[in-house]
Amino acid sequence: DLMVAATINAVWQTIATRHREKPQFAVIAYGKLGGKELGYASDLDLIFLYDDEEQDAPANYAKLAQRFITWMTSHTPAGILFDIDIALRPDGASGLLVSSIQSFARYQEKSA
């Protein structure tokens, strides 16, 4: 949790067009991270959600998610830090990288 939060906060500061001080952004984890079994080189199954009505929010949060993935998959002398898998997001690999909370709720209700 600390690494995810620290990465989100640091990456948000690199978004030149950010429209608020703190992002309204969530990283939802399945598998190892969701079960708090995170280890070096873990495969992280993630989806990204935002709760922000600002017009530029979708583009800003898409940049945030892309940069988050880049930072979390950094190469170290021992290999890749984490392997990020985003195929579990709504509509799979063809879906949006980041979804609004409202659209994710509709997706979950429709899938149930």
PyMOL commands that set and color helices and strands:
alter all, ss='L'
color gray80, all
select helices_A, chain A and resi 2-12+31-34+57-72+92-94+101-111
alter helices_A, ss='H'
color red, helices_A
select strands_A, chain A and resi 25-30+43-50+75-76+79-80+83-85+98-100
alter strands_A, ss='S'
color yellow, strands_A
deselect
rebuild
show_as cartoon
